[in-house]
């Protein structure tokens, strides 16, 4: 399949098939207003019109000495047959008429100069990004990246018009010297699969060119001393920026599927990081709520200079989430990297974290009924099954816990915080890595030996499933004493045949006993101390949906909790439930808003909770 051009080659050049007989004359130039009508520039150059709207697999000779070919169909969207685009905004640059229109292509767009005199030529390529915006809306997040070849030689790699021009709606001209030796000149613009593909809507991607000029003879620079001075200034500035911002350089080489925000956009959205918009504080730094100019609500995660999450985790989080899209994963809109400022921009999720809903005692917290808990448990399993088995990238999250599961307005779960995630090569049996995560949720083989597989996430999921059933945190610290663990308590109750005692007493009798027992058994199965005895996440999902029988859990642990610790745990849970009951009566008039901070000793809440969630309105 020829993805580059729609013309066959020959010894006489690439477009000989379009020439009837010999050339009547040979020329030493051609000028094209790509996608537009005939225009005369401020320098008196007449640019030919290029209005043919033909699309995929097109080869057309439009004038005496030039032609074009276009290859490919745009993928989906209303723009799928629009191969000529027109700017929706007023352009103010010199010769703006040349930039109001442009020809675009989904894969490869090639222009051919024909019947040309042999010799040295200067090719001037005129660009202006006219399909994105320069504001705080979603349309400003697009990135167009493509390559440019002249006479089969790669001249511009990963070319980004907006970056080179200093913004959208601004023009940039690239002048390139080349040689014509067989009477033809080939200029190809090629999309190599990089950049965004659905901003501001689907099918906006691929190369874009506004105008082309090719003239025999190498252009002579005017005011050489001034130009050299400008070049030196620019080089010095770029060197300074490179030293100051190595992170931005790393990001440039990533094939991110998200937008890049400017600091100005973030400051406008958050009202200059107003303290009133601060909605959380984690080990990485503060989180702010913001609103873009198009009304989109966002959460801005700022990496603190004192953060334990360093540049590596920041890069990791951007790279992974930009490549992963699933209803059960939090959506990353983009990032901002300016100077030493590192920020991630996420969708805003109204109902905080699962930990906030389960473990906090304030009246303002959500009370999760049984159907919601079951839905959350299934949703987390679905998200992990996607990461481990369905995504083109096989990912081990490494830090699955209740605080890293966020809840949207309808209390659907979304897995967040991919800073510690690792790619899992299918050919590897495991990954040996430094230990990172949260104790109490880490699988034994990983916590002790750094032996990481997707079964480490399965273990963490089992702990979270038990937390959802019980409404209690897995780890209960005690001053100057050994901590108590929910998992140990579950094993004791199983041994005594009294697993139903695990059910959160706040539910009363309003729960499905069959589903509750399924979740408890799945939780115990997932937390088996032996990794290869844990099920895969797709198997877990099948069990929870009732499609597969849950095998009986057999503990291989020889550790037995002594009676003193058992009694301490029983007393702790009883006292905690009594305190919750008293707190509920005491806080009937408590405030229902304000930013939240840490919900447990191990993590932080990212978003505030609104008791008037639309979810409850729908359920009533």
Secondary structure, 3 states (H helix, E strand, C coil): CCCCCCCCCECCECCHHHCCCCCCCCECEEEEEECCCCEECCCCCEEEEECCCCCCCEEEEEECCEEEEEECCCCCCCCCCCCEEECCCCCCCCCHHHCCEEEECCCEEEEEECCECCEEEEEEEEEECCCCCCCCCHHHHCCECEEEEECCEEEEEEECHHHHHCCCCCEEEEEEEEEECCCCEEEEEECCCCECCECCCCCECCCEECEEEEEECCCCCCCHHHHHHHHHHHHHHHHHHHHHCHHHHHHHCCCCCCEECCHHHHHHHCCCCCHHHEEEEECCEEEEEEECCCCCEEEEEECCCCCCCCHHHHHHHHHHHHHCCCCCECCEEEEEEECCEEEEEEECCCCCEHHHHHHCCCCCCCCCCHHHHHHHHHHHHHHHHHHHHHCCCCEECCCCCHHHEEECCCCCEEECCCCCCEECCCCCCCEECCCCCCCCCCCHHHHHHCEECHHHHHHHHHHHHHHHHHCCCCEEEECCEEEEEHHHHHHHHHHCCCHHHHCCHHHCCCCCHHHHHHHHHHHHHHCCCCHHHCCCHHHHHHHHCCCCCCCCCCCCCCCCCCHHHHHHHHHHHHHHHHHHHHHHHHCCCCCCCCCCCECCCCCECCCCCCCCCHHHHHHC
